[in-house]
Amino acid sequence: MSDQPTTAFFELGRDALLAWCTERDLPRFACEQIQRWVFERGVVDPERMTDLSKRARALLGEQMVFLQGVVRTHQVATDGTQKLLVGWPRSITPMGSSAEQAGAADAGVSPLSTALPTIESNERRTECVMIPTEDRRTACISSQVGCPVGCRFCASGLGGLEGNLSAGRILEQVWHLARLPDVGRISHVVFMGMGEPLANLGAVTAAIRTLNAPWGFGISARRITVSTVGLPAAIRRLCEFELPVTLALSLHAPTDELRREIIPWAEYATIDELLDACQEWFDKTGREITLEYILLGGVNDRPVHAMELARLAGSMRANVNLIRYNEVAGLPFRRPSDDDVLGFQEVLRTKGVNTHIRRSRGRDIAAACGQLRHEATTVRRSLAS
């Protein structure tokens, strides 16, 4: 059966993998064994799946590709944040399809390799980040290659959009991050990397099902956050999603005029339209909205902006995350002063808005909010260093 087409493991849910096994006359329990090896033990080499039959291991080796992506660079920040640049082969099938064929002979290279392979010019690349704290390990993952939104202050969209990531390639980022040193089990996932998740909603929701499934990564849906710049129709579709994920709206400005200046996509939906969709989210799910607000020095961080933001946040069940701008070379924005950030927070809290200042993580390796790119970086480290 070596002439059979190759299937990408992470593109398969439980039912699809079971069907794959059944078509090859493998017992039903082989499905559970394979998923246990990959998701629980982090093993993607069929020869190491020792409780599978010799025939099953041979079929997996011939017809299943477990890793489509290749870790190209690995960086570690002084605060323990880790960032990976992952290269994806340009497949014959569309990048956003649910079952792509692997197109690179080295697709099985693990992030635990002692040497990082040469970057290929014909591949697509994304970055993902592991953020450690005392009580959690958070995977910040990408949903697209590049970004179509083009926020003026963000590095991810500087090269535009190259394509969607399939559900399997979204999931594979979490697998790679969980294999990094001193990480262990990923406890939280945030779709806050490259791309607009709601512009790739089908792949994102498919990935979330596997992230949450007990046979998959087993991550609580309430610990999975989908961050969007705001697509009202897509927010309403997400309201019907069966899993209680957290929704975060990247607002970044309290007026339509200012928002259109810094977020090109803001011309497609007003703030009122976005908040109406978010109110529907709360009404249907009972889940509070998080309003994300990047503070750009001298642009949107004045007391008058805080007063207007407090009015918007007070009109619905929402909390606010304030994010200091993280510098991107070549962009004209500056990081606000600590006094301005604290003053902005105080205005919101005085108005009764639950407000937090999000700590910037991984700035020294360009892994903080707004700094992820899909280009090769000049820093290259193997995990053995």
Rosetta blueprint (number, residue, H / E / L):
1 M L
2 S L
3 D L
4 Q L
5 P L
6 T L
7 T E
8 A E
9 F H
10 F H
11 E H
12 L L
13 G L
14 R H
15 D H
16 A H
17 L H
18 L H
19 A H
20 W H
21 C H
22 T H
23 E H
24 R L
25 D L
26 L L
27 P L
28 R H
29 F H
30 A H
31 C H
32 E H
33 Q H
34 I H
35 Q H
36 R H
37 W H
38 V H
39 F H
40 E H
41 R L
42 G L
43 V L
44 V L
45 D L
46 P H
47 E H
48 R H
49 M L
50 T L
51 D L
52 L L
53 S L
54 K H
55 R H
56 A H
57 R H
58 A H
59 L H
60 L H
61 G H
62 E H
63 Q H
64 M E
65 V E
66 F L
67 L L
68 Q L
69 G L
70 V E
71 V E
72 R E
73 T E
74 H E
75 Q E
76 V E
77 A L
78 T L
79 D L
80 G L
81 T L
82 Q E
83 K E
84 L E
85 L E
86 V E
87 G E
88 W E
89 P L
90 R L
91 S L
92 I L
93 T L
94 P L
95 M L
96 G L
97 S L
98 S L
99 A L
100 E L
101 Q L
102 A L
103 G L
104 A L
105 A L
106 D L
107 A L
108 G L
109 V L
110 S L
111 P L
112 L L
113 S L
114 T L
115 A L
116 L L
117 P L
118 T L
119 I L
120 E L
121 S L
122 N L
123 E L
124 R E
125 R E
126 T E
127 E E
128 C E
129 V E
130 M E
131 I E
132 P E
133 T L
134 E L
135 D L
136 R L
137 R E
138 T E
139 A E
140 C E
141 I L
142 S L
143 S L
144 Q E
145 V E
146 G E
147 C L
148 P L
149 V L
150 G L
151 C L
152 R L
153 F L
154 C L
155 A L
156 S L
157 G L
158 L L
159 G L
160 G L
161 L E
162 E E
163 G E
164 N E
165 L L
166 S L
167 A H
168 G H
169 R H
170 I H
171 L H
172 E H
173 Q H
174 V H
175 W H
176 H H
177 L H
178 A H
179 R L
180 L L
181 P L
182 D L
183 V L
184 G L
185 R L
186 I L
187 S L
188 H E
189 V E
190 V E
191 F E
192 M L
193 G L
194 M L
195 G L
196 E L
197 P H
198 L H
199 A H
200 N H
201 L H
202 G H
203 A H
204 V H
205 T H
206 A H
207 A H
208 I H
209 R H
210 T H
211 L H
212 N H
213 A L
214 P L
215 W L
216 G L
217 F L
218 G L
219 I L
220 S L
221 A H
222 R H
223 R H
224 I E
225 T E
226 V E
227 S E
228 T E
229 V L
230 G L
231 L L
232 P H
233 A H
234 A H
235 I H
236 R H
237 R H
238 L H
239 C H
240 E L
241 F L
242 E L
243 L L
244 P L
245 V L
246 T E
247 L E
248 A E
249 L E
250 S E
251 L L
252 H L
253 A L
254 P L
255 T L
256 D H
257 E H
258 L H
259 R H
260 R H
261 E H
262 I H
263 I L
264 P H
265 W H
266 A H
267 E H
268 Y H
269 A L
270 T L
271 I H
272 D H
273 E H
274 L H
275 L H
276 D H
277 A H
278 C H
279 Q H
280 E H
281 W H
282 F H
283 D H
284 K H
285 T H
286 G L
287 R L
288 E L
289 I E
290 T E
291 L E
292 E E
293 Y E
294 I E
295 L E
296 L L
297 G L
298 G L
299 V L
300 N L
301 D L
302 R L
303 P H
304 V H
305 H H
306 A H
307 M H
308 E H
309 L H
310 A H
311 R H
312 L H
313 A H
314 G H
315 S L
316 M L
317 R L
318 A E
319 N E
320 V E
321 N E
322 L E
323 I E
324 R E
325 Y L
326 N L
327 E L
328 V L
329 A L
330 G L
331 L L
332 P L
333 F L
334 R L
335 R L
336 P L
337 S L
338 D H
339 D H
340 D H
341 V H
342 L H
343 G H
344 F H
345 Q H
346 E H
347 V H
348 L H
349 R H
350 T H
351 K L
352 G L
353 V L
354 N L
355 T E
356 H E
357 I E
358 R E
359 R L
360 S L
361 R L
362 G L
363 R H
364 D H
365 I H
366 A L
367 A L
368 A L
369 C L
370 G L
371 Q L
372 L L
373 R L
374 H L
375 E L
376 A L
377 T L
378 T L
379 V L
380 R L
381 R L
382 S L
383 L L
384 A L
385 S L
